[in-house]
Amino acid sequence: MSQADSGSANPGGQGAPQRSEVRIQLNDAQATHGYANFCHVTATAEEVVLYFGFNTQPVGGSATLNVPIHHREVLNYYAAKRLLAALHMTIQRYEATFGALELDPRKRQLRHDASTAKPPQEDEDEEAWEEK
């Protein structure tokens, strides 16, 4: 197979295609900041749309939940897949350090209650009385 057939982008035409390292410099001077504990995802054939908001009643409440959306991000599928990979790697690192994240709030509360419960203390006076 010739280099033209292999899809090589080597302009010199000799050897393996060369890869250049790209350094990305972030400029967040114009970035807006916010907090979201809610994300809704929709999609079309061309793009993925992420809606971020703040849910003031994360557990329980009424049957209808009114969540104010404060940010919408539209991504093409390539950017969405890169975001998925980056989030997956970030969550894996977090869980390796701090333990598994429980998504069910009821189970999370049960685990929290169990970890903060004080072990039963034996009454020292009873032990001394039983020894007599």
HELIX and SHEET records of a PDB file:
HELIX    1   1 GLN A    3  SER A    6  1                                   4    
HELIX    2   2 TYR A   77  PHE A   98  1                                  22    
HELIX    3   3 PRO A  105  THR A  116  1                                  12    
HELIX    4   4 GLU A  124  GLU A  131  1                                   8    
SHEET    1   A 3 PHE A  38  ALA A  43  0                                        
SHEET    2   A 3 GLU A  47  GLY A  53 -1                                        
SHEET    3   A 3 ILE A  69  ASN A  76 -1                                        
END                                                                             
